[in-house]
């Protein structure tokens, strides 16, 4: 199901702590970085923190800059992003500053927590997720009901850990502060558990006064029927490659990327690449990988358009090329329409050969964009 782009934001000490054990909050960011955080807040549709963060820090979670708030209003957005918190038990202080500053608020809870919160008279939308908290349902509700497309998560460590472990975080913005805490009782950013494998991709490094901002994206493909954040990143790249294709009146513009299970890009390709006027994107990408490469068996092929089931220009369609290469997982944004081939079903061929196709419909329009002259 569609969900918001989830951005995790945190500041830690050099030894990985979010705070110390003193009575006052340990300030890890610099003044210039606080302003950067304000800029990020102004760019999103909602800001989320866990109930523990409200109890420990009593945050307001505001966009402080009047100019940024004015720019939001001029763009047709609320002055402040939606403020969101999560509490299974519903044990939240009605006097906390979270409820009495900024614009709209929402709290996601369980059936049990909803009874308590509705009795507390909070000026907030109380949403029950059932008997237990479910992050996927929460994100889908934010997307479908509240219209949230970009969500900034500011803590705490338990929330960040759960979202990463469930492969629901699209980006991590981590600020490293020149401090050492060293107290094992202090809260850390990430807890123990099973995380998705593979290295994160470093997107940006920036010195901001005496702290360093590092932005990371996940790279390792998902493994099942649900698209992971890394799947979405690679599929966006495939759509970007499609936009580079020379337009044609007789064929689609498609981009493709082949990615190993550990997140290593093996190859990329696009329609009509190089001097071949009929080459398909998946064909061009797979041709750049050694057929004996053992990583193909665990790889994922990302294609902006469903791999073709039939074609006149080559003896084997792309769905067959993928199966013959040993790949058993394909992620695509757009099912092939009947523009050139009636009843095309590359996914059916892949399924018959033991491969899984994952469709990411929220990227369909991006995949269609370079093909508007064909589809109208």
C-alpha angles and dihedrals in degrees: 000000000000115000137170125279101261118216118187115207125190144146121215140178121251088266094051104261126142094203143346126246097258124117093252126065111261108238107222102165126073124236090258091051091050086057090050089052088051089054092051091048090053090054098055135074097224142012120211132196131168124249090253091060091052091051095045102038106019090214127190095204095205136156097242100190112090089204092056092047090050090050090053091052092047088054091054095257129124114271090248130030118252110273115223134186135177127217127162094194097036092231099151128142110243088208094060115122089237090077098043104049135060127008133303123355135200132188123198116206146142128277088264094048093046092061091054095044096048089053091052093066096231118177090234142098105258111207122187117209093193130256093340139020113269117189094198093053090046093053093045090051091050090051100042103033105027098033094234112165099165121036124189115203114201101179166175119253094249092055093046091048094050094048092049094045091051091048093242100125118096097184140012119209106192124182116200114208124202093243135106120211104175096180111126089204092062120098118264127209098239130032130210122280144089116316129184110274129241134064121291117240115243105227100174142001119193133171111223109186103299098342130075125225116210121185118199136183127196115249108180112102121240120257105214144042095292120082113241126211089259089052089056093048093052092044091052087054090052089052090050089053090052089057089059094058118111104249120254135191092211105043141036125255106240136170127203138187129189113210129184121229092259092056097261113144108232099182146331133209144170140204117284091007118178116340096335110099094190104039115125123223098247090045092051092049097046091048088065094057122081105247088222093056104125091210091073091076091064097032130113124221114214114201126174088216128038108269111263122262097198135016138172099211099063135029094237125048119223094256088060092045089055093050092046089052089058096247113144104181129062128178118197139170103208135035112229111262124218093259095117105359122041114226095002111185112174089157089059092054090048092049092049088054093051098261126130122227118204117197120207103193096181088071095049095100090051090053092047095049098087089045100054091113088063103039102033 
